[in-house]
Every structure is written in C-alpha cells, then in structure tokens.
Amino acid sequence: MAKAIRFHETGGPEVLRYETVEVGDPGPGQVRLRHEAVGLNFADTYFRSGLYPVPLPSGMGVEAAGVVEAVGAGVANVAPGDRVTYTGFINTLGAYSTERLIAAAPLIKLPAAIPFDTAAGMTMRGLTSAYLMRRIYDFKTGDTILLHAAAGGVGLIVSQWAKLLGLTVIGTVSTEAKGEVARAHGCDHVIDYSREDVAARVRELTDGAGVHVVFDSVGKDTFDASLDSLKRRGLMVCVGTASGPVPAFNPQILAMKGSLYLTRPALADYIADAAEKDELAAELFAHVAAGRIDIQVNQRYALEDAVQAHRDLESRKTTGSSVFII
C-alpha cells in the first residue's frame, strides 16, 4: 500500500500524519507516478498552517520526482517508464507520498544526467531562480543585487546564476556558517542580518548608490531594509514571507524612497504556458547537467519524519535544499 503525509487540521508540524492511502488507476489526462524523492519547501508550511487555505483533510507538498507507472486516456506528453519531475501549487498538492495520481500536464521529463533527489530539491527552486534571473529584470553585466536568505535553496541557485550573468551579489544570512556557504556559491559580499544594519551595509558596499534589484523571500522582517537598499528606480521583488506577510503600506513610500518598483511574482504564472515552462526548465537543466550550477541537497529525511523536517525548516536549521527519500 502507498503511504502519504496528510493533515486533518491546520497548525504546527504536529498536525502532519503518516497514513496509508489507496492509489487507483489514472483517469483521463492523469498518470500514476511512483516517487523516488520529494521536495520540502517553505511554502509547504503555509498550507499546513492555513495561510494557504485548502479543503481538509489534505495531502501535503507540491514537488517531487519519480517514474511514470501508468497513463490515462489522452496523455501524450509522457509514457510509462519516463523519468519526470514536477512542481506547482494546488494542482500538484499531495507530493508527500510514495505514489500518487497526478495530472500529466505539470510533468517535466527529467534528463538522465540529473538524479531524482537533485530534481526533487531543485525543480521549484530552480524554476523560481530561472524566472527571477531571466524574466523579472533585464540584467546587465555589472548590475548589483541584494539576495536575502542567500544560503537557502533558492538563494544558492540565484547566486550561482547571477555570477553566470556577471552580476555582483550581496547576500544576507543569519550565521557565519551560512555565510561561508553563501560565499562558496557566488556571493561577493555577505551581511549577517542578526548583527549588522543591512541597508547601511549595502550603501557602504555600493558607494552609497544602492542595488538594482532586491530579492526578498523573508517578508515582514526585512521589507523596510530592502526598500532602503535600492538605488533610485530600483526593483523590489517580494518572493516569499518566511518571517510573515509584509504589513499594509502606503504606495507613496515607493515614490519617497526613489520612485521604486515593487512586484510580488508567483512561479505559477511563469510556468502556466507549457512552452515557457519547457524553455526555463531546459536552461536550468543544462546549467545543472554541465556543472555550472551546483544543487546543494543538504538535508535528507524519511517520509515518516515529516514533522521533524518541518521543525528544522521553520527553525532555520537548514541550508540549500531538503528532500524526502522514498
């Protein structure tokens, strides 16, 4: 029998349950997928806590890699035996499982050169990094970015990709150990936000000018410092809320701080078009397969240890990517 992590009420990590589930035959447009590895993402905690409301009881997780075992009527993009990976949102919820039924549309064929655990640890983070680097801003060699959570899964990929584009990367971290990880993956400068004034240090590093773009996945705790780190007409990219949602604010503040731009993108809107998704995935896979981008899968858990995995994630004990090995 298949196993899955489910939750019947919202709350802390303790609401996650390891349960036996039945997986039937795929219907039209579906596949039955056997997982080899499942990704652990901070967004998973938003479903569990109720920040992202879903009908209960519910499965957990939106990213995994595995092998197609059977396909339903009308499926043409994959076949039994194909190695695949996927990520998404509501349409892929239920990834914390040994096997499942899933719509074929989100599936991306996985090159043989990329292992399953690497794929599970990079599909969401990698595609997020791909659109941040290739769709959000027209970067030019020499531009400078501020990257919060630089030692996290997205941070490590973005910093490496940024160096491929000739950018200067200023990363923020919470510990010296994470700072060393960030430096090893492309950060030119590292700021320990637990003991340094981020905006002041950014101004010092940029000779008072500020950065072209801020990638802020932290949210509430870093929002003001992020705005204060931007150069005139710079771009603030809110890509997450690890510390909580950004409080309501008057947009006039953007004018007062230098005619700033602000966007809150979501991965779903950059992979909704199949051709664009394939283009971003192909570039990501090429960088990873060639060794230009190194995916750090630094934590591996058994599926039944999901409660501990969520505790580790929320206490900021993790670096790079975390996966469940099936």
Sequence and secondary structure as in RCSB ss.txt:
>XXXX:A:sequence
MAKAIRFHETGGPEVLRYETVEVGDPGPGQVRLRHEAVGLNFADTYFRSGLYPVPLPSGMGVEAAGVVEAVGAGV
ANVAPGDRVTYTGFINTLGAYSTERLIAAAPLIKLPAAIPFDTAAGMTMRGLTSAYLMRRIYDFKTGDTILLHAA
AGGVGLIVSQWAKLLGLTVIGTVSTEAKGEVARAHGCDHVIDYSREDVAARVRELTDGAGVHVVFDSVGKDTFDA
SLDSLKRRGLMVCVGTASGPVPAFNPQILAMKGSLYLTRPALADYIADAAEKDELAAELFAHVAAGRIDIQVNQR
YALEDAVQAHRDLESRKTTGSSVFII
>XXXX:A:secstr
 EEEEEESS SSGGGEEEEEE      TTEEEEEEEEEEE HHHHHHHHTSS   SSEE  S EEEEEEEE TT 
 S  TT EEEE  SGGG   SBSEEEEESTT EE  TTS HHHHHTTHHHHHHHHHHHHTS    TT EEEESST
TBHHHHHHHHHHHHTT EEEEEESSHHHHHHHHHTT SEEEETTTS HHHHHHHHTTT  EEEEEE S TTTHHH
HHHTEEEEEEEEE   TT       THHHHHTTS EEE   THHHHSSHHHHHHHHHHHHHHHHTTSS   EEEE
EEGGGHHHHHHHHHTT   BEEEEE 
